[in-house]
Amino acid sequence: VAYDDKDNKLIIENNGGNVVDDEGKVTTFIVHVRIPPTYKATGFIVYSTANIAVELFENQVDDSSGVSLGSGYANSVVDTTDVDYSTTNYLSILMTDAGADVQGGKVFIEKI
């Protein structure tokens, strides 16, 4: 499949940093987050102008697979399977089917 910049371009709006595509919506958007040493991730929230579907994955830098930790909807805290820091893992937040702006989000962490 050829990459078409017109179909895949994401922009940051000047009205507060919302992430949208050039049509004013997000179809699929992924954010990557590291867990700090001596902490574990316990949940997350994504802020959006609509209650879009969101899912958190644990990934490994040396592996192409990901493990779903939990899913839900934007604007609500999603409690997930706890995952501890490691030197090779990171988290991915996947947002899909958004006819809305993504405004930001948080991953909740606790000291191990």
C-alpha positions in Angstrom: 0.0 0.0 0.0 1.4 3.3 -1.0 1.7 6.1 1.6 -0.5 9.1 0.7 0.5 12.2 2.7 -3.0 13.7 2.1 -4.7 10.7 3.7 -2.3 10.2 6.7 -1.2 13.7 7.7 -1.8 14.6 11.4 -1.5 18.2 12.6 -1.4 20.0 15.9 -4.1 22.7 16.1 -3.2 26.1 17.6 -6.3 26.1 19.8 -4.7 24.1 22.7 -2.7 21.4 21.0 -5.5 19.1 19.8 -4.3 16.3 17.4 -6.4 16.0 14.3 -6.0 14.9 10.7 -6.4 17.3 7.8 -10.1 16.4 7.6 -10.7 17.4 11.2 -10.9 13.8 12.6 -8.6 11.0 13.7 -9.1 7.6 12.2 -6.2 5.8 14.1 -3.7 7.4 16.3 -1.0 5.7 18.6 0.9 7.3 21.4 4.0 5.6 23.0 4.9 6.0 26.7 7.7 4.6 28.9 7.1 3.5 32.5 9.7 5.1 34.9 12.1 2.8 36.7 10.7 1.4 40.1 7.0 2.2 38.9 4.2 0.2 37.5 1.4 1.4 35.2 -2.2 0.8 36.5 -4.5 2.6 34.2 -5.0 5.5 31.8 -7.3 8.2 30.5 -7.5 9.9 27.1 -9.2 13.3 26.8 -11.2 13.9 23.6 -14.1 15.9 22.4 -16.0 12.6 22.0 -16.0 9.3 23.8 -13.8 7.4 21.3 -12.6 3.8 21.7 -9.2 3.6 23.4 -6.9 0.6 24.3 -3.6 0.3 26.1 -0.9 -2.2 25.0 2.4 -3.4 26.5 5.1 -3.7 23.8 8.7 -4.8 23.9 11.5 -3.1 22.0 12.9 -6.4 20.8 9.5 -8.0 19.8 6.8 -6.9 17.3 3.9 -8.3 19.3 1.8 -6.4 21.8 -0.3 -7.5 24.8 -3.6 -5.7 25.4 -3.8 -4.4 29.0 -7.3 -2.9 28.8 -9.7 -0.9 26.8 -12.5 1.6 27.2 -13.6 5.0 26.1 -12.1 8.5 26.2 -13.0 10.8 29.0 -13.2 7.9 31.5 -10.4 6.3 33.6 -9.6 2.8 32.2 -8.3 0.4 34.9 -5.8 -1.9 33.3 -3.8 -5.0 34.1 -0.8 -3.6 36.1 2.5 -3.7 34.3 5.9 -3.1 35.9 8.8 -1.1 34.4 11.4 -3.1 32.5 14.4 -2.1 30.4 12.6 -3.3 27.3 8.9 -2.5 27.6 6.9 0.5 26.7 3.2 1.3 26.5 1.1 2.1 23.4 -2.3 3.9 23.6 -4.4 3.2 20.5 -7.3 5.5 19.6 -9.7 4.6 16.8 -12.7 5.8 14.9 -12.6 9.3 16.2 -14.8 11.9 14.7 -13.3 14.2 17.3 -10.1 16.0 18.5 -7.8 14.2 20.9 -6.8 16.7 23.6 -4.3 14.7 25.7 -4.1 11.9 28.2 -2.4 10.4 31.2 -1.0 7.0 32.2 -1.4 6.3 36.0 1.6 4.9 37.7 2.4 3.7 41.3 5.6 3.0 43.1 6.5 -0.7 43.1 
